[in-house]
């Protein structure tokens, strides 16, 4: 058996052992990871890549919102109509002028409350604050896969997961094709960078607002 044959066999066995999957996407964390990679996420491709032939229970997308932002609301409506259950929380303005919405609790509660309905959790986040929830889910018999950018991922989160996938390794499968109008992904501004927690999900900017511009 060749190396490629062995890898293919391993991949098929992995998919068959996943059972039913549930996907939990930390929108802010994914947004900053995409900025670091210099790509724009194609959310249809992302869903297909994460599911990878397995049976999907549900795909959750968590993000802070500015309800006055019409572009963002349009983006979230598209997400709801294209396979995602969108969970939102209003952004809170901090004394330094930045905005923040922490959805760690919502992610943890959903992951644990649905544990009896799926076999594998796919967590798209590098936030170390979610490590306790991941560990608790594993004690309920759930297999947990963590998908995130390595430079933004807590070592503790990787250690408690059953499998880790670096976004850098799958970016070709999940990015949008270059736009004909010469669109380039907007770089991280100084204000955004100051609000970013390298291993956390507490991005201080509305993810969808940036993505639909």
N, C-alpha and C positions, 0 to 999 in steps of 0.2 A: 504494500500500500504506500503510495506517495504521500509527501507532506501535505500537498493540497487536498488529496482525498481524505486524509485524516482530519484536516481542519474542517472540511465540508461535513464529514460525519459528526464531528464534535458540535458544529453549528446546528445541524438538524436535531441532534439529541438535546441540545440546550433548549431549542424552541419547543420540542415535544414535552419537555419537563417543566416548562413555564406554566402550563395550565392556562387559566384565565388571568389576564393582566389588568391592572388599574394603573393609570398614569397620573402623576401629580407634578405639575409644572410650576415652579416658582418663577413667575413672569419677570420680576425685576432682576433676579440672579441670571436668568437666561439672556436678558437684554444686555447686561454688562458683559457677559461672556461673548456675545456676538460682536460687541464693540471691540473687545480685545482681539478677536479673531479677524476683524475687518470684513464681516459678512452680514448679510441680511437674511433672517430666517424665513424659509418657506414653510408655513405651518402645516400645509397638507403633506409635504415631504417629511416633515418632522414626525407627524403622527404615524405615517406609514413606516418610517425607519424604526421608531420606538416599538411599534406593535410587531413588526417583522414576522408577519404570518400567524401570530398568536391570536387567541380569542380575546377581544377587548371588552371589558366590563364598562369602563367609563374613562374619559380623559378630562382631568380637571386642570383649569388654568387660573392661577391666582395673581391678582394685580391690584395696585392702588389706582383710584380713579379721581378725575376731576370732572364732575358731572356737567360742567359748563363747556367742556371741550367737545365740540361736535365731531371732530375728526376721530377722537378717541372712541366716542360712542359708536361711530360707524365701524371702526375696527373690531370692537367687542361684539357688535351685532354679527359681523362676518364670522367671527370665531364661534359664536353660538350656533350658527347655521351650518358650520362645517366640522362638526364632530367634537366640539369642546363644551364642557360644562364650565362656565365662567363664574368665578367667585371673586367678588370685589369688596374693597373697603375704601372709604373716603380718605384722601390724602390729608394729613395734618401738617400745617405749616409750623416749622420750628423757629426758635428765636433768631437763628442765623439766616432765615429767609428760605432755607431749603424745605422740601416737602417729603414726608415720609409716611409709609403705610406698611406696617409689619403684619404679615399674614402667616407667621409660623404656627400660631395656635390653630388656625383654620386648617392648615395642611395636616398637622398632627392629629387633630380630631377626626378628620375625614379618613385618614389612613387607618386609624385604629378602629373606628366605628364600622367600617366596611370590611374589616379583616376577614370575616367569615364568608364573604361573598366573592373573594378572588384569591388566587394562589401566589401571584407575583406582583409586587409593587415596583413601579419604575418611577423613581424620584429624580426629577430634573432640578437639581440645586446642589450647591456646595456648602450650604449653611450648616455649620457645626451645631447650631442650636437645635437642629432636627435629629441629631444623632440619638438622643434618648427615645424619641418616637420610633425611629428605625429599629432600635434594639428591642423596644417593647413589641413591635409588630412581628419581629422574628420569633419572639417567645410565644406568639399566637400561631406559629406555624407558617408565617408568610415569608417568602423568599424576596429579598429586596435588592434591586439593582439601582445604583446611583449613577447618574449621567451629568457630567459637569466639566468645566474647564479645570485642568489640574492645578493651575496657579491660583485658582479661586476656591479651592476645595479644602475643607478641613480634613486633616489626617484622621481624626477621630471618626468622622462620618464614613470615610473609606474603610476604616478598620471594622466597623460594625455592619457594613453592607456585605452581601453575598457576592456581589460582582460590581466592579467599577468600570465605567466607559468614559474615556476622555473625549470631550466634544471636538477637540482638535483632530481626532482620528476619524470622525464621521462628518466633518464639516462639508465635504464635497457632496454628501448625500442629502443634506438638509438646507443648503443655501439656495437663495433665489438666483436665477440666471441674471447676468448683467443687463441692465436696462439700455435700450437703444438710444435714449436721450442723454446718455452720459452721466446718469445719476451715480453719485458716489456716497457711500455710507458716511454720515456725519461723525466727525471725531468727537471723542469725549471732551467736553469743555471743562475748564478749571472748576467751575461750580459743581458740576456733576462728579468730578473726581474727588472733591473734598467730601462729598456725601456718600462715597462708596466704601463699604466694608468688605475687604478682600475675601473673607471667608463667610460672609453672611448674606442674607437675603434682603437686608434693609436698604435697598436702593432708594435714593431720595428723589427720584424722578419718575414720573409716570411713563411706564414702558410704552404703552400704546400710543401716547402722544408723539413720541419720537418715531415710531415705526411707520406711522401713516403719513409722515411729512414727505 
